[in-house]
C-alpha cells in the first residue's frame, strides 16, 4: 500500500509539473503572439557600413594597386547594364560615364569605387551627414562586376533606382556584407541639387521606398 501511495503521489506531482509547464508555454505563446514586433522605420533600411572604416594612412590603401591589370578581374563581366524599358542594354564603363542625370551619377559612383577616387565619391552624396555616418570615406580599388541598373520611378523630388553588382575578392573595405561570387542589390534615392543629381541615401530593401510613399499619404 505504501508503494502504491508513493507511486500515486509521484504521478500526481508529475501531472502537476506537466500542467504547469504547459500553462507557462501557453501564456508565453499568447504574449509573443499578442505583442507584434514594432514596425520598421526608414532608418532601419538605410545602408550602413558595419565595421570600423579604414583611415587615410591605412596600409590597405596601396597606391600601386591596379585592378585593371589583374587578369581574373579583366575576365569578369564589367559592362554597365541598364534597363531601358523591357530591354537591358550593356555599355562599357567609359560609355556609361557620358550619361547625364541620375544614371550618370550612378555610373560615376561605381567608377569612383573601381578607382578608389575618394574625392569624387564623397562629392556624389547630397546628404553629408548620411555619408559621414554610413559610408566609408577610404577604400581600396573595388573589383566591381555584374552591374545592373534599373529606374524604378520618381516620388516627389526623388528618383529611385536598383543598383546591382558584385565585388571580386572583396577585401571588405567598402562592402562588408557582400558574399564572394554573388551580386547584391541596393536601392538608391537620388535628388537634384543645383541641376546635378546626388545620392541622398542608399537602402537595403525595396520596403524603404514603400515606407516613403506610404508615409507621404499618396
KOLMARTOR-263159 format. One record per residue (C-alpha): x, y, z. Coordinates in steps of 0.1 Angstrom, whole numbers, plus 2048, in hexadecimal, padded with zeros to 3 digits. Each point is the difference from the previous one (the first is absolute). Example, Ala and Ser with C-alpha at 12.3 -4.5 7.8 and 13.67 -1.06 7.14 Angstrom:
87B7D384E
80E8227F9
REM end
This chain:
800800800
81C818809
8107FA7DE
7DF8067EE
7FB820814
82380C7F7
7FA7F77DB
7E0814800
81181E80F
81B7FF7E6
7E67FD7E4
7ED81E80F
81F814804
80B7F77DC
7DE80B7F3
801820813
8238087F2
7F47F87DD
7E1817805
81681C80D
8187FD7E2
7E37FF7E7
7F081E810
820813800
8067F87DB
7DC80A7F8
804822812
8218057EE
7F07F97DE
7E4818807
81881B80A
8167FC7E2
7E27FE7E8
7EF81E80F
820815801
80A8057DC
82280E7F7
8008267FC
7FD80B7DC
8218087EF
8078247F8
81380F7E3
820801816
7FF7DA802
8047FD7DB
81E8187FC
8207F07F4
81A80481B
8247F47FD
8017E881D
825802809
81B81880C
8098137E0
8248017F6
813821803
8138137E5
8227F280D
7F57DB7FF
8177E77F0
7E27F37ED
80181F7EA
81B7F47E8
80681C7E7
8117E87E8
7E27E87FE
7F17FE7DD
7E27EA7FD
7FE8077DB
81F7EB7FA
7F47E3816
7F77E47E8
7E47EF815
7EE822802
8048077DB
7EF7DF7F9
7E180B813
7E18107F1
808825806
7E580F7EA
7E881A80D
7DF7F07F8
7E2818801
7DB7F67FD
7F08167E6
7DB7F7800
7FF7DA7FD
8227FE7F0
8227FE811
81C8127EE
8257FB808
81981D7FF
824802809
80781481F
81081A7EA
7E08037EC
7EB800820
81381E80E
7F38157E3
7DC7FC80D
7EF81F80E
7E880281D
7FC7E681B
80E7E37EB
81F8147FB
804805825
7FC7DA806
81A7F87E6
818819810
7F97F1822
80A7DD7F4
81E80E7ED
80C81281F
7FF7DF813
8147EF7E4
81B81B801
7FF807826
7F98247F7
7F680D823
7FA8247F7
7E97F87E3
7EE7E6814
7F981881E
7F581B7E8
7E47EA7F2
7EC800820
7E781B808
7FC7F8825
822805810
7F47F3822
7F47DF7F0
8217FD7EE
81580681E
7EC7E9816
7FA7E37E8
8198007E3
8257F9804
81481E7F3
81F7EB7F8
8027DE7EE
8157EC7E8
7F87FD7DB
7E17EB7FE
7FE7E57E5
7DC8067F7
7EF7EA7E7
7DD7F47F5
7F1823801
7DB8047FA
7ED821804
7DB8057FE
7EB81F804
7E27FA817
7EF8217FE
7FE822811
7EE80C81F
7FD825809
82480D7F9
8127DE802
8097E67E6
8047DC809
8167E57F0
80B7DD807
8267FC7FE
80D7DC7FF
8257F57FF
8197E980E
82480580D
81B7E77F6
8167F681D
7EE819817
81980D81A
7E480F815
80C8247FF
7E080C7F0
7E57E5801
8047EA81F
7E17EB7FB
8067F47DC
8057DC7F9
81B7F47E9
7F37F57DE
7DE811804
7F08217F5
7EA814817
7E681B7FA
7FD821811
7E681B7FC
80C8237F9
7EE820806
80D81E7EC
7F5824801
80881E7EA
818819810
80A81E7EB
7F77EF7DF
8147E1809
7F47DF80F
80E7F6821
7FC7E0815
7EA80881D
8007DE810
8067DB7F8
7E87E680D
8027DB806
7DC7F77F8
7E480C7E8
7EB80481F
812821805
7EF80E7E1
7DE7F280B
805810822
8088227F0
7E27FF7E8
7E77F481B
80E81A818
7F881B7E8
7DB7F7800
8007F97DA
REM end
